[in-house]
Amino acid sequence: MNVILNTDEVHAVLTLVTAHVLDHVELSDEAKKQIRAWRRERDLSTVGLDEFTETMNEAIGNFIDQRTTRFLRKRGKIRVSASTEREA
């Protein structure tokens, strides 16, 4: 599976997650200020958002690859034992 998010989609996720954290997590005023500043650095049409989009897509791809590899290994073991039984 290949999942690639564009900058608008990543910005939507970033905005939703940071808004949820700001609204539902008990944080100091300074921590909230830093989160807002971090989010502003990754606003639409910024280099920060472009870099964050690339990082997020890479992380999603790695997660999917790790899950897929484990699944294939499990299936591979089943196939190996099945082919061994057929050959025997």
N, CA, C and O atoms as a GROMACS GRO file, in nm:
protein
  352
    1MET      N    1   0.085  -0.117   0.000
    1MET     CA    2   0.000   0.000   0.000
    1MET      C    3   0.090   0.123   0.000
    1MET      O    4   0.193   0.126   0.067
    2ASN      N    5   0.050   0.222  -0.074
    2ASN     CA    6   0.126   0.345  -0.084
    2ASN      C    7   0.036   0.461  -0.044
    2ASN      O    8  -0.063   0.488  -0.112
    3VAL      N    9   0.070   0.530   0.064
    3VAL     CA   10  -0.008   0.644   0.111
    3VAL      C   11   0.082   0.767   0.108
    3VAL      O   12   0.189   0.769   0.170
    4ILE      N   13   0.038   0.869   0.037
    4ILE     CA   14   0.114   0.994   0.032
    4ILE      C   15   0.015   1.108   0.054
    4ILE      O   16  -0.078   1.126  -0.023
    5LEU      N   17   0.038   1.184   0.161
    5LEU     CA   18  -0.048   1.297   0.192
    5LEU      C   19   0.010   1.424   0.130
    5LEU      O   20   0.132   1.440   0.125
    6ASN      N   21  -0.076   1.512   0.083
    6ASN     CA   22  -0.028   1.640   0.032
    6ASN      C   23  -0.020   1.740   0.148
    6ASN      O   24  -0.061   1.708   0.260
    7THR      N   25   0.032   1.858   0.122
    7THR     CA   26   0.053   1.955   0.230
    7THR      C   27  -0.078   1.999   0.295
    7THR      O   28  -0.081   2.023   0.416
    8ASP      N   29  -0.186   2.009   0.219
    8ASP     CA   30  -0.314   2.048   0.277
    8ASP      C   31  -0.364   1.942   0.375
    8ASP      O   32  -0.416   1.976   0.481
    9GLU      N   33  -0.348   1.816   0.340
    9GLU     CA   34  -0.392   1.707   0.427
    9GLU      C   35  -0.308   1.702   0.555
    9GLU      O   36  -0.361   1.683   0.664
   10VAL      N   37  -0.177   1.718   0.540
   10VAL     CA   38  -0.089   1.718   0.657
   10VAL      C   39  -0.121   1.838   0.746
   10VAL      O   40  -0.121   1.826   0.868
   11HIS      N   41  -0.147   1.952   0.686
   11HIS     CA   42  -0.181   2.072   0.764
   11HIS      C   43  -0.310   2.049   0.843
   11HIS      O   44  -0.321   2.092   0.958
   12ALA      N   45  -0.408   1.983   0.782
   12ALA     CA   46  -0.533   1.954   0.851
   12ALA      C   47  -0.509   1.864   0.972
   12ALA      O   48  -0.563   1.888   1.079
   13VAL      N   49  -0.427   1.760   0.954
   13VAL     CA   50  -0.395   1.670   1.065
   13VAL      C   51  -0.320   1.746   1.174
   13VAL      O   52  -0.353   1.734   1.292
   14LEU      N   53  -0.221   1.822   1.135
   14LEU     CA   54  -0.141   1.900   1.230
   14LEU      C   55  -0.230   1.995   1.310
   14LEU      O   56  -0.217   2.006   1.432
   15THR      N   57  -0.320   2.064   1.242
   15THR     CA   58  -0.410   2.158   1.308
   15THR      C   59  -0.503   2.088   1.405
   15THR      O   60  -0.522   2.134   1.518
   16LEU      N   61  -0.561   1.977   1.363
   16LEU     CA   62  -0.653   1.903   1.450
   16LEU      C   63  -0.583   1.849   1.574
   16LEU      O   64  -0.636   1.859   1.685
   17VAL      N   65  -0.466   1.791   1.555
   17VAL     CA   66  -0.394   1.732   1.669
   17VAL      C   67  -0.349   1.839   1.767
   17VAL      O   68  -0.368   1.825   1.888
   18THR      N   69  -0.291   1.947   1.716
   18THR     CA   70  -0.245   2.052   1.808
   18THR      C   71  -0.363   2.120   1.878
   18THR      O   72  -0.353   2.154   1.995
   19ALA      N   73  -0.473   2.139   1.808
   19ALA     CA   74  -0.592   2.199   1.871
   19ALA      C   75  -0.645   2.108   1.982
   19ALA      O   76  -0.684   2.155   2.089
   20HIS      N   77  -0.646   1.977   1.955
   20HIS     CA   78  -0.693   1.882   2.057
   20HIS      C   79  -0.602   1.885   2.179
   20HIS      O   80  -0.650   1.884   2.293
   21VAL      N   81  -0.472   1.889   2.157
   21VAL     CA   82  -0.377   1.895   2.268
   21VAL      C   83  -0.398   2.024   2.348
   21VAL      O   84  -0.404   2.021   2.471
   22LEU      N   85  -0.408   2.135   2.278
   22LEU     CA   86  -0.425   2.264   2.346
   22LEU      C   87  -0.556   2.269   2.426
   22LEU      O   88  -0.561   2.331   2.532
   23ASP      N   89  -0.661   2.206   2.375
   23ASP     CA   90  -0.791   2.211   2.440
   23ASP      C   91  -0.810   2.109   2.551
   23ASP      O   92  -0.888   2.132   2.644
   24HIS      N   93  -0.740   1.996   2.542
   24HIS     CA   94  -0.772   1.885   2.633
   24HIS      C   95  -0.657   1.840   2.723
   24HIS      O   96  -0.676   1.749   2.804
   25VAL      N   97  -0.540   1.899   2.710
   25VAL     CA   98  -0.427   1.862   2.793
   25VAL      C   99  -0.393   1.979   2.883
   25VAL      O  100  -0.389   2.094   2.840
   26GLU      N  101  -0.369   1.947   3.010
   26GLU     CA  102  -0.333   2.053   3.105
   26GLU      C  103  -0.187   2.091   3.081
   26GLU      O  104  -0.095   2.014   3.110
   27LEU      N  105  -0.168   2.212   3.030
   27LEU     CA  106  -0.034   2.261   2.997
   27LEU      C  107  -0.014   2.400   3.056
   27LEU      O  108  -0.109   2.473   3.080
   28SER      N  109   0.112   2.433   3.077
   28SER     CA  110   0.143   2.569   3.123
   28SER      C  111   0.121   2.666   3.007
   28SER      O  112   0.114   2.625   2.891
   29ASP      N  113   0.109   2.792   3.040
   29ASP     CA  114   0.092   2.894   2.935
   29ASP      C  115   0.212   2.895   2.841
   29ASP      O  116   0.197   2.916   2.721
   30GLU      N  117   0.331   2.872   2.896
   30GLU     CA  118   0.452   2.870   2.814
   30GLU      C  119   0.450   2.752   2.717
   30GLU      O  120   0.488   2.767   2.601
   31ALA      N  121   0.406   2.637   2.763
   31ALA     CA  122   0.397   2.519   2.675
   31ALA      C  123   0.297   2.544   2.563
   31ALA      O  124   0.323   2.510   2.447
   32LYS      N  125   0.182   2.604   2.595
   32LYS     CA  126   0.083   2.636   2.492
   32LYS      C  127   0.140   2.734   2.391
   32LYS      O  128   0.116   2.722   2.270
   33LYS      N  129   0.215   2.830   2.441
   33LYS     CA  130   0.276   2.930   2.354
   33LYS      C  131   0.376   2.863   2.258
   33LYS      O  132   0.382   2.899   2.140
   34GLN      N  133   0.453   2.767   2.307
   34GLN     CA  134   0.551   2.698   2.223
   34GLN      C  135   0.481   2.610   2.118
   34GLN      O  136   0.528   2.601   2.004
   35ILE      N  137   0.371   2.545   2.156
   35ILE     CA  138   0.297   2.463   2.060
   35ILE      C  139   0.240   2.551   1.949
   35ILE      O  140   0.246   2.516   1.831
   36ARG      N  141   0.184   2.665   1.988
   36ARG     CA  142   0.129   2.756   1.887
   36ARG      C  143   0.238   2.808   1.794
   36ARG      O  144   0.216   2.821   1.673
   37ALA      N  145   0.355   2.839   1.850
   37ALA     CA  146   0.467   2.886   1.768
   37ALA      C  147   0.513   2.776   1.672
   37ALA      O  148   0.542   2.803   1.556
   38TRP      N  149   0.520   2.653   1.722
   38TRP     CA  150   0.560   2.540   1.638
   38TRP      C  151   0.460   2.522   1.524
   38TRP      O  152   0.499   2.498   1.410
   39ARG      N  153   0.332   2.534   1.556
   39ARG     CA  154   0.227   2.518   1.455
   39ARG      C  155   0.236   2.632   1.351
   39ARG      O  156   0.218   2.609   1.232
   40ARG      N  157   0.262   2.755   1.396
   40ARG     CA  158   0.274   2.868   1.302
   40ARG      C  159   0.391   2.849   1.206
   40ARG      O  160   0.382   2.890   1.090
   41GLU      N  161   0.500   2.788   1.253
   41GLU     CA  162   0.616   2.762   1.167
   41GLU      C  163   0.582   2.661   1.057
   41GLU      O  164   0.656   2.650   0.959
   42ARG      N  165   0.472   2.590   1.074
   42ARG     CA  166   0.429   2.489   0.977
   42ARG      C  167   0.294   2.526   0.917
   42ARG      O  168   0.214   2.438   0.884
   43ASP      N  169   0.270   2.654   0.903
   43ASP     CA  170   0.144   2.702   0.846
   43ASP      C  171   0.145   2.681   0.695
   43ASP      O  172   0.250   2.653   0.636
   44LEU      N  173   0.029   2.695   0.632
   44LEU     CA  174   0.018   2.676   0.487
   44LEU      C  175   0.117   2.764   0.413
   44LEU      O  176   0.143   2.878   0.452
   45SER      N  177   0.172   2.711   0.307
   45SER     CA  178   0.266   2.781   0.219
   45SER      C  179   0.396   2.819   0.288
   45SER      O  180   0.455   2.922   0.255
   46THR      N  181   0.441   2.737   0.382
   46THR     CA  182   0.571   2.761   0.446
   46THR      C  183   0.663   2.645   0.416
   46THR      O  184   0.620   2.533   0.388
   47VAL      N  185   0.792   2.673   0.424
   47VAL     CA  186   0.892   2.568   0.406
   47VAL      C  187   0.879   2.466   0.519
   47VAL      O  188   0.899   2.347   0.499
   48GLY      N  189   0.844   2.514   0.638
   48GLY     CA  190   0.828   2.424   0.752
   48GLY      C  191   0.721   2.319   0.727
   48GLY      O  192   0.738   2.204   0.765
   49LEU      N  193   0.612   2.357   0.663
   49LEU     CA  194   0.506   2.261   0.633
   49LEU      C  195   0.553   2.163   0.525
   49LEU      O  196   0.522   2.044   0.532
   50ASP      N  197   0.626   2.211   0.427
   50ASP     CA  198   0.679   2.122   0.323
   50ASP      C  199   0.770   2.016   0.386
   50ASP      O  200   0.760   1.898   0.352
   51GLU      N  201   0.858   2.058   0.476
   51GLU     CA  202   0.949   1.965   0.541
   51GLU      C  203   0.872   1.868   0.632
   51GLU      O  204   0.902   1.749   0.636
   52PHE      N  205   0.773   1.920   0.704
   52PHE     CA  206   0.693   1.836   0.792
   52PHE      C  207   0.612   1.734   0.711
   52PHE      O  208   0.597   1.619   0.754
   53THR      N  209   0.561   1.774   0.596
   53THR     CA  210   0.487   1.683   0.508
   53THR      C  211   0.577   1.568   0.464
   53THR      O  212   0.535   1.452   0.465
   54GLU      N  213   0.698   1.600   0.425
   54GLU     CA  214   0.793   1.496   0.384
   54GLU      C  215   0.823   1.401   0.500
   54GLU      O  216   0.826   1.279   0.481
   55THR      N  217   0.846   1.456   0.617
   55THR     CA  218   0.875   1.374   0.735
   55THR      C  219   0.757   1.285   0.771
   55THR      O  220   0.774   1.168   0.803
   56MET      N  221   0.637   1.341   0.766
   56MET     CA  222   0.518   1.264   0.801
   56MET      C  223   0.493   1.152   0.700
   56MET      O  224   0.461   1.040   0.739
   57ASN      N  225   0.507   1.181   0.572
   57ASN     CA  226   0.490   1.078   0.469
   57ASN      C  227   0.593   0.966   0.485
   57ASN      O  228   0.561   0.849   0.467
   58GLU      N  229   0.714   1.002   0.519
   58GLU     CA  230   0.818   0.901   0.541
   58GLU      C  231   0.782   0.814   0.661
   58GLU      O  232   0.799   0.692   0.657
   59ALA      N  233   0.734   0.876   0.768
   59ALA     CA  234   0.696   0.801   0.888
   59ALA      C  235   0.578   0.707   0.860
   59ALA      O  236   0.578   0.592   0.905
   60ILE      N  237   0.480   0.754   0.787
   60ILE     CA  238   0.365   0.670   0.751
   60ILE      C  239   0.411   0.554   0.663
   60ILE      O  240   0.370   0.439   0.685
   61GLY      N  241   0.496   0.582   0.565
   61GLY     CA  242   0.548   0.478   0.477
   61GLY      C  243   0.627   0.373   0.555
   61GLY      O  244   0.612   0.254   0.530
   62ASN      N  245   0.711   0.418   0.648
   62ASN     CA  246   0.789   0.325   0.729
   62ASN      C  247   0.698   0.238   0.815
   62ASN      O  248   0.722   0.118   0.830
   63PHE      N  249   0.595   0.298   0.872
   63PHE     CA  250   0.501   0.223   0.955
   63PHE      C  251   0.432   0.114   0.872
   63PHE      O  252   0.421   0.000   0.915
   64ILE      N  253   0.386   0.151   0.755
   64ILE     CA  254   0.319   0.055   0.667
   64ILE      C  255   0.417  -0.055   0.625
   64ILE      O  256   0.381  -0.173   0.624
   65ASP      N  257   0.540  -0.016   0.589
   65ASP     CA  258   0.640  -0.116   0.549
   65ASP      C  259   0.670  -0.214   0.662
   65ASP      O  260   0.683  -0.334   0.638
   66GLN      N  261   0.680  -0.164   0.784
   66GLN     CA  262   0.707  -0.252   0.898
   66GLN      C  263   0.594  -0.351   0.918
   66GLN      O  264   0.618  -0.470   0.942
   67ARG      N  265   0.472  -0.304   0.909
   67ARG     CA  266   0.357  -0.393   0.925
   67ARG      C  267   0.350  -0.495   0.812
   67ARG      O  268   0.323  -0.612   0.835
   68THR      N  269   0.376  -0.451   0.691
   68THR     CA  270   0.370  -0.538   0.574
   68THR      C  271   0.480  -0.643   0.581
   68THR      O  272   0.454  -0.760   0.551
   69THR      N  273   0.600  -0.604   0.620
   69THR     CA  274   0.712  -0.698   0.630
   69THR      C  275   0.680  -0.808   0.729
   69THR      O  276   0.703  -0.926   0.701
   70ARG      N  277   0.626  -0.772   0.845
   70ARG     CA  278   0.591  -0.872   0.944
   70ARG      C  279   0.487  -0.968   0.889
   70ARG      O  280   0.496  -1.089   0.907
   71PHE      N  281   0.388  -0.913   0.822
   71PHE     CA  282   0.283  -0.996   0.765
   71PHE      C  283   0.340  -1.090   0.660
   71PHE      O  284   0.307  -1.209   0.658
   72LEU      N  285   0.426  -1.039   0.574
   72LEU     CA  286   0.483  -1.122   0.470
   72LEU      C  287   0.572  -1.232   0.529
   72LEU      O  288   0.574  -1.344   0.477
   73ARG      N  289   0.643  -1.200   0.635
   73ARG     CA  290   0.726  -1.302   0.698
   73ARG      C  291   0.639  -1.415   0.751
   73ARG      O  292   0.672  -1.532   0.737
   74LYS      N  293   0.528  -1.379   0.812
   74LYS     CA  294   0.438  -1.481   0.864
   74LYS      C  295   0.384  -1.566   0.750
   74LYS      O  296   0.382  -1.689   0.758
   75ARG      N  297   0.342  -1.501   0.644
   75ARG     CA  298   0.291  -1.574   0.527
   75ARG      C  299   0.405  -1.655   0.465
   75ARG      O  300   0.384  -1.768   0.419
   76GLY      N  301   0.523  -1.598   0.462
   76GLY     CA  302   0.637  -1.669   0.405
   76GLY      C  303   0.665  -1.798   0.480
   76GLY      O  304   0.695  -1.900   0.417
   77LYS      N  305   0.657  -1.795   0.612
   77LYS     CA  306   0.680  -1.916   0.690
   77LYS      C  307   0.575  -2.021   0.657
   77LYS      O  308   0.605  -2.140   0.646
   78ILE      N  309   0.452  -1.978   0.641
   78ILE     CA  310   0.345  -2.072   0.608
   78ILE      C  311   0.372  -2.132   0.470
   78ILE      O  312   0.357  -2.253   0.451
   79ARG      N  313   0.410  -2.050   0.377
   79ARG     CA  314   0.438  -2.099   0.241
   79ARG      C  315   0.556  -2.196   0.241
   79ARG      O  316   0.553  -2.299   0.173
   80VAL      N  317   0.659  -2.163   0.317
   80VAL     CA  318   0.777  -2.250   0.320
   80VAL      C  319   0.738  -2.386   0.374
   80VAL      O  320   0.776  -2.488   0.316
   81SER      N  321   0.663  -2.391   0.485
   81SER     CA  322   0.625  -2.520   0.540
   81SER      C  323   0.532  -2.593   0.444
   81SER      O  324   0.540  -2.716   0.434
   82ALA      N  325   0.443  -2.520   0.374
   82ALA     CA  326   0.352  -2.584   0.280
   82ALA      C  327   0.430  -2.641   0.161
   82ALA      O  328   0.404  -2.752   0.117
   83SER      N  329   0.526  -2.563   0.110
   83SER     CA  330   0.603  -2.612  -0.005
   83SER      C  331   0.692  -2.727   0.037
   83SER      O  332   0.717  -2.817  -0.043
   84THR      N  333   0.741  -2.727   0.161
   84THR     CA  334   0.823  -2.837   0.210
   84THR      C  335   0.739  -2.964   0.218
   84THR      O  336   0.785  -3.073   0.184
   85GLU      N  337   0.614  -2.949   0.265
   85GLU     CA  338   0.526  -3.066   0.272
   85GLU      C  339   0.497  -3.121   0.133
   85GLU      O  340   0.490  -3.242   0.114
   86ARG      N  341   0.480  -3.033   0.037
   86ARG     CA  342   0.450  -3.076  -0.100
   86ARG      C  343   0.569  -3.151  -0.160
   86ARG      O  344   0.553  -3.251  -0.230
   87GLU      N  345   0.692  -3.099  -0.128
   87GLU     CA  346   0.810  -3.162  -0.184
   87GLU      C  347   0.837  -3.298  -0.121
   87GLU      O  348   0.894  -3.386  -0.184
   88ALA      N  349   0.796  -3.314   0.004
   88ALA     CA  350   0.825  -3.438   0.077
   88ALA      C  351   0.743  -3.554   0.037
   88ALA      O  352   0.759  -3.663   0.091
   0.00000   0.00000   0.00000
